[in-house]
Amino acid sequence: MTEAPPVYLDHAATTPVDPAVVEVMMRWLSGADAMGNPSSRGHCYGRGAAAAVEKARQQVAALVGAEPEGIVWTSGATEANNLALLGAVRFAMKRGRGRHLVSCRTEHKAVLEACAALEREGAEVTLLDPAPDGSLCPGRVLDAVRDDTVLVSLMHVNNETGVIHDIAAIADTLRSCPVLFHVDAAQSAGRLPLAVADWGVDMVSLSAHKLYGPKGVGALYVRPRPRLRIEPLAYGGGQERGMRPGTLATHQIAGMGLACALAAERIDTDSAHLLAMRRRLWDRLSEAGGVVLHGRWDGAPHILNVGFQGVHGEALETELEDAVAISTGSACASADATPSHVLRAMGVPDTLVISSFRFSLGRTTRAEDVDRVARSVLQGLRRLRSFSAVRGEEGGEIGTEARQGNAAVSAGSKVLQ
Ligand SMILES: Cc1ncc(COP(=O)(O)O)c(C=O)c1O
């Protein structure tokens, strides 16, 4: 009998492409009238491609509650984050309008590294510490704003823990200050309702491959009215209001557009399904005892980040290899194998950080997948803990600590049964 392939529970790293999205992409790659450059408005081929791009712009904007003319196509959320931060701060610094930005230690590296690059150019960065449960109080964001602050950049949903920042409340708090507010919504778009224009957010980063679209395409929403000006990262033919020049990839963009339209249709059903699967996974995993939830129970429905006490993460990873595809350590399918900066910023001790795993669920995750994964984890934990108990290692402490923390599921890094 052949082994079933590992269950894919790494949807926060990337999602499978929806078959309908593949179909629309193929149509714009190889269809009889698909060869036009969307900038070639002088013939029907170019105009056809331009119409596909504009339809996608509407679809993306509709998903996040933004004006379509604010959508600027990028290669993904990494580029969108860089364009937002470098673009806004460089624009202000050149004109002597400030050089300070505020962000948080739990942000994605695409924001943190852009902050570091700006520091090398003379900007000053305040990185806020989150609460132990990963949350951030809007008042603390406001307190960090100075007279020379140009930009506040915060993510909506954390990619490792699923913790949600209350973007509407933070935007409201910042309304009285002349600062720009950028939100990395790569993990939230399609999973939580967004109301970008109503919230008064200035820039928002999006990525297609997190919502069943293709890799290599994303968008930065840049508030069109009143017009927000940023420095481009590159110079060329003036596409995308001069903010992101270069020939537009019609097939990628059409794919992202359809993925957003499908996500908008399915957001309620997807969310209910993900919540049920996450609850099921938690219930089964916590039977092991010594299982710690990182983050908050009211986080995004697709992410469950847990630490397993009394085992070495790498050993458990090896045990699970054939059963499940998940992320450990620096979770975003990264090439960087250092312990998670997110969990560390939340005060999780390194010993637990390295035995923590992010399970991220998707539209097609079934109850039997969850059960199979949980069975493998419990089996692996039993084996590894029995070894460490024999050797007198930390496994022995599990029971005590687990009992102490047998409380609410909502707080960060609590030990839960
Ligand atoms: C919150 C967040 N921001 C940014 C990114 C980068 O997105 P992309 O892969 O589209 O560059 C990711 C995923 O890797 C993410 O989860």
The ligand as an SDF file (V2000), in Angstrom:
LIG
                    3D

 16 16  0  0  0  0  0  0  0  0999 V2000
    2.5540   39.2710    6.3190 C   0  0  0  0  0  0  0  0  0  0  0  0
    3.3620   39.0220    5.0940 C   0  0  0  0  0  0  0  0  0  0  0  0
    3.9070   40.0650    4.4560 N   0  0  0  0  0  0  0  0  0  0  0  0
    4.6270   39.9130    3.3500 C   0  0  0  0  0  0  0  0  0  0  0  0
    4.8470   38.6750    2.7960 C   0  0  0  0  0  0  0  0  0  0  0  0
    5.6260   38.5460    1.5270 C   0  0  0  0  0  0  0  0  0  0  0  0
    4.7330   38.2890    0.4770 O   0  0  0  0  0  0  0  0  0  0  0  0
    5.2150   37.8500   -0.9780 P   0  0  0  0  0  0  0  0  0  0  0  0
    5.5610   36.4120   -0.8970 O   0  0  0  0  0  0  0  0  0  0  0  0
    4.0340   38.1240   -1.8590 O   0  0  0  0  0  0  0  0  0  0  0  0
    6.3730   38.7080   -1.3510 O   0  0  0  0  0  0  0  0  0  0  0  0
    4.2980   37.5440    3.4410 C   0  0  0  0  0  0  0  0  0  0  0  0
    4.5330   36.1660    2.9910 C   0  0  0  0  0  0  0  0  0  0  0  0
    5.5960   35.7130    2.7310 O   0  0  0  0  0  0  0  0  0  0  0  0
    3.5410   37.7350    4.6080 C   0  0  0  0  0  0  0  0  0  0  0  0
    2.9860   36.6900    5.2560 O   0  0  0  0  0  0  0  0  0  0  0  0
  1  2  1  0
  2  3  1  0
  2 15  2  0
  3  4  2  0
  4  5  1  0
  5  6  1  0
  5 12  2  0
  6  7  1  0
  7  8  1  0
  8  9  2  0
  8 10  1  0
  8 11  1  0
 12 13  1  0
 12 15  1  0
 13 14  2  0
 15 16  1  0
M  END
$$$$
